[in-house]
Amino acid sequence: MHGTDRPGDEKRAPRTLAVHAGARRSQYGEVAEAIHLTQGFVYPSAEAAEARFVKAGRDEFIYARYGNPTVAAFEDRMAAIEGTEDAFATASGMAAVTGALMAMLCAGDHVVSSRALFGSCLYVLEEVLARYGVEVSFVDGTDPGQWRAAIRPGTRAVFLETVSNPTLEVIDLAAVAGIAHEAGALVVVDNVFATPVFSRAVALGADVVVYSATKHVDGQGRCLGGVILGRRDFIRGTVEPFMKHTGGAMSPFNAWVLLGGLTTMELRVRAQAASAQHLAEALEGHPKLSRVLFPGLKSHPQHALSSEQMGGPGTVMALEVAGGKPAAFRFLNALRIVLLSNNLGDARSIATHPATTTHQRLPEAQKARLGISEGLVRLSVGLEDTEDLLADLTAALDAA
């Protein structure tokens, strides 16, 4: 058991916590966090081993699948930044989504989810949960009336992406949380696009927050990771038993890499968001684009909500290239700075064609309903010079 209880942490800004919170120094007093690359831990006696298996103390560890000092430091730091009591670090972002839901649900439970989700999240809700007898109802996440109609007495949880992937719908989290809590349901949010820097999820009513730490936390394309954040009784009483026995824990090496990523996360994300804002404004109205979707634009359907709900517009936008897939592919193939990949939140700008990659398995009718057209390109803005990026994008649009 551990948590964010260093004296004074509650008074410090997230940017300070991202550098210092949760630090565990060895007897050598190292500045950078140590990597505890071990699968197990030695006990001073048989009695001590017995006692630890009954109840492990704050810095007592049993097995790397259960916990590790480096991983614990990452968990504590993330909880401090997000403002939750505790956290459990996972092997990937999807391990966090799956673990948060599977740990709390059983056959016969009911979940309500927004319809606009990342492809793997849809798979977990449509295929995996259904396979184990969990009923899932999907709604238009931007319509509070649909949430109210779908949530019923006995609904166990609601699930949503605070900003949807890839069409950037922004959901009124406070409204959904109010409706869910009236029915006694837990509110589970995937907060990747909002980022830990701009997140106000807990203040707006989220009970459980999940992140793919692969994205903005690392932000440099180096490793996978995820994290589930919430109340200590949920994290240690519900999530930890499930995760430690099913094996979705984070590697100590990845935790060490991610701790380093946290120290620069706020600087990176704010710079990326500022660049994304500039690019979105410059590209809006371009003759080769049918639309530009970005929460920071006044034309975005939930612009006012985004401004109120998040501390910034995020680092990702969607560009609808006129001319469908052929034009979108010409645009993508003409890019010289922006990389073609399927990650986001990276220091490098990355473009993705969701209809043929991240959401390719979806039926055409479902893609159309979600707004994932053949011309849609998701653009994650990195740390390159903004004017260089604009020149690259406009030259590629000329080629489209």
Backbone hydrogen bonds, N-H to C=O, Kabsch-Sander energy under -0.5 kcal/mol:
donor,donor_aa,acceptor,acceptor_aa,energy
4,T,85,E,-0.7
5,D,3,G,-1.4
9,D,6,R,-2.2
11,K,8,G,-1.6
12,R,9,D,-1.5
16,T,13,A,-0.8
17,L,13,A,-2.4
18,A,14,P,-2.5
19,V,16,T,-1.1
20,H,16,T,-1.9
21,A,17,L,-2.0
23,A,20,H,-1.5
29,G,26,S,-1.6
34,A,24,R,-0.5
36,H,34,A,-0.7
37,L,35,I,-1.3
38,T,36,H,-1.7
41,F,62,I,-0.8
49,A,45,S,-1.9
50,E,46,A,-2.4
51,A,47,E,-2.5
52,R,48,A,-2.3
53,F,49,A,-1.9
54,V,50,E,-1.4
55,K,51,A,-2.5
60,E,57,G,-1.6
64,A,39,Q,-2.4
66,Y,63,Y,-1.9
67,G,63,Y,-2.0
72,A,68,N,-3.2
73,A,69,P,-1.8
74,F,70,T,-1.7
75,E,71,V,-2.6
76,D,72,A,-2.7
77,R,73,A,-2.1
78,M,74,F,-2.5
79,A,75,E,-2.4
80,A,76,D,-2.1
81,I,77,R,-2.1
82,E,78,M,-2.6
83,G,79,A,-1.9
84,T,79,A,-1.9
86,D,230,G,-1.9
88,F,228,I,-2.4
90,T,226,G,-2.8
91,A,248,G,-2.4
96,A,92,S,-1.4
97,V,93,G,-2.1
98,T,94,M,-2.8
99,G,95,A,-2.4
100,A,96,A,-2.5
101,L,97,V,-1.8
102,M,98,T,-3.2
103,A,99,G,-2.1
104,M,100,A,-0.5
104,M,101,L,-0.7
105,L,101,L,-1.4
108,G,133,G,-3.2
109,D,106,C,-2.2
110,H,154,G,-0.6
111,V,135,E,-2.8
112,V,157,A,-1.9
113,S,137,S,-2.9
114,S,159,F,-1.9
115,R,139,V,-2.4
117,L,115,R,-1.0
122,L,118,F,-2.3
123,Y,119,G,-1.9
124,V,120,S,-2.1
125,L,121,C,-2.2
126,E,122,L,-3.3
127,E,123,Y,-2.6
128,V,123,Y,-1.6
129,L,124,V,-2.8
131,R,127,E,-1.9
132,Y,128,V,-1.0
132,Y,129,L,-0.7
133,G,130,A,-1.8
134,V,129,L,-2.4
135,E,109,D,-2.6
135,E,133,G,-0.5
137,S,111,V,-2.8
139,V,113,S,-2.2
141,G,139,V,-0.9
143,D,140,D,-2.0
146,Q,143,D,-1.1
147,W,143,D,-1.4
148,R,144,P,-2.5
149,A,145,G,-2.1
150,A,146,Q,-1.9
151,I,147,W,-2.6
154,G,183,A,-0.7
155,T,152,R,-2.7
156,R,110,H,-2.5
157,A,110,H,-1.2
158,V,186,L,-2.6
159,F,112,V,-2.2
160,L,188,V,-1.6
162,T,160,L,-0.6
162,T,190,D,-1.6
164,S,169,E,-2.4
168,L,164,S,-1.9
171,I,162,T,-2.0
171,I,169,E,-0.6
173,L,171,I,-1.6
176,V,172,D,-2.3
177,A,173,L,-2.9
178,G,174,A,-2.0
179,I,175,A,-2.0
180,A,176,V,-2.8
181,H,177,A,-2.9
182,E,178,G,-1.5
183,A,179,I,-0.9
183,A,180,A,-0.8
184,G,181,H,-1.0
185,A,180,A,-2.6
186,L,156,R,-2.1
188,V,158,V,-2.7
188,V,186,L,-0.7
189,V,187,V,-0.5
189,V,208,V,-2.7
190,D,160,L,-2.6
191,N,189,V,-0.7
191,N,210,V,-2.3
195,T,191,N,-1.5
198,F,194,A,-0.8
199,S,195,T,-0.9
204,L,200,R,-1.7
205,G,202,V,-1.3
206,A,201,A,-2.6
207,D,187,V,-1.8
208,V,187,V,-2.4
209,V,229,L,-2.3
210,V,189,V,-2.8
211,Y,227,V,-1.9
213,A,211,Y,-0.9
213,A,225,G,-1.0
214,T,225,G,-1.4
215,K,212,S,-1.6
218,D,213,A,-2.2
219,G,215,K,-2.7
226,G,90,T,-1.8
227,V,211,Y,-1.8
228,I,88,F,-2.5
229,L,209,V,-2.8
230,G,86,D,-1.9
231,R,207,D,-0.5
235,I,231,R,-2.6
236,R,232,R,-2.9
237,G,232,R,-0.6
237,G,233,D,-1.3
238,T,234,F,-1.8
239,V,234,F,-2.5
240,E,235,I,-2.8
242,F,238,T,-1.1
243,M,239,V,-3.0
244,K,240,E,-2.8
245,H,241,P,-1.2
246,T,242,F,-1.7
247,G,243,M,-1.7
248,G,243,M,-1.2
250,M,89,A,-0.9
255,A,251,S,-2.3
256,W,252,P,-2.1
257,V,253,F,-2.1
258,L,254,N,-2.6
259,L,255,A,-2.2
260,G,256,W,-1.5
261,G,257,V,-1.8
262,L,258,L,-2.1
263,T,259,L,-0.9
264,T,260,G,-0.5
264,T,261,G,-1.1
265,M,261,G,-0.7
265,M,262,L,-0.6
266,E,262,L,-0.5
268,R,264,T,-2.5
269,V,265,M,-3.1
270,R,266,E,-2.4
271,A,267,L,-1.7
272,Q,268,R,-2.8
273,A,269,V,-2.7
274,A,270,R,-2.0
275,S,271,A,-2.0
276,A,272,Q,-2.7
277,Q,273,A,-2.3
278,H,274,A,-2.0
279,L,275,S,-2.6
280,A,276,A,-2.8
281,E,277,Q,-2.2
282,A,278,H,-2.1
283,L,279,L,-2.4
284,E,280,A,-1.9
286,H,283,L,-2.4
289,L,286,H,-2.0
290,S,320,E,-3.0
291,R,320,E,-0.8
293,L,318,A,-3.1
294,F,292,V,-0.6
297,L,294,F,-2.3
300,H,297,L,-1.6
303,H,300,H,-1.9
306,S,302,Q,-2.9
307,S,303,H,-2.5
308,E,304,A,-1.7
309,Q,305,L,-2.9
310,M,306,S,-2.5
311,G,198,F,-1.7
317,M,379,L,-2.6
318,A,293,L,-2.4
319,L,377,V,-3.2
320,E,291,R,-2.6
321,V,319,L,-0.9
321,V,375,G,-2.9
322,A,288,K,-2.6
324,G,321,V,-1.0
327,A,323,G,-0.9
328,A,324,G,-2.6
329,F,325,K,-2.9
330,R,326,P,-2.0
331,F,327,A,-2.4
332,L,328,A,-2.7
333,N,329,F,-2.8
334,A,330,R,-1.0
334,A,331,F,-0.6
335,L,331,F,-0.5
335,L,332,L,-1.1
339,L,349,S,-2.7
341,S,339,L,-0.7
341,S,351,A,-1.5
347,A,219,G,-2.0
350,I,380,S,-2.3
351,A,339,L,-3.2
352,T,378,R,-2.3
356,T,353,H,-1.4
357,T,353,H,-0.7
357,T,354,P,-0.9
359,H,354,P,-2.4
360,Q,357,T,-1.4
362,L,359,H,-1.4
367,K,363,P,-2.3
368,A,364,E,-2.5
369,R,365,A,-2.1
370,L,366,Q,-1.9
371,G,367,K,-0.8
371,G,368,A,-0.8
372,I,367,K,-2.7
373,S,371,G,-1.3
376,L,373,S,-1.1
377,V,319,L,-2.6
378,R,352,T,-2.7
379,L,317,M,-3.2
379,L,377,V,-0.5
380,S,350,I,-3.1
380,S,378,R,-0.5
381,V,315,T,-2.8
381,V,379,L,-0.6
383,L,347,A,-3.6
389,L,385,D,-2.2
390,L,386,T,-2.5
391,A,387,E,-2.3
392,D,388,D,-2.2
393,L,389,L,-2.8
394,T,390,L,-2.6
395,A,391,A,-2.1
396,A,392,D,-2.0
397,L,393,L,-2.1
398,D,394,T,-1.9
399,A,395,A,-1.4
400,A,396,A,-1.0
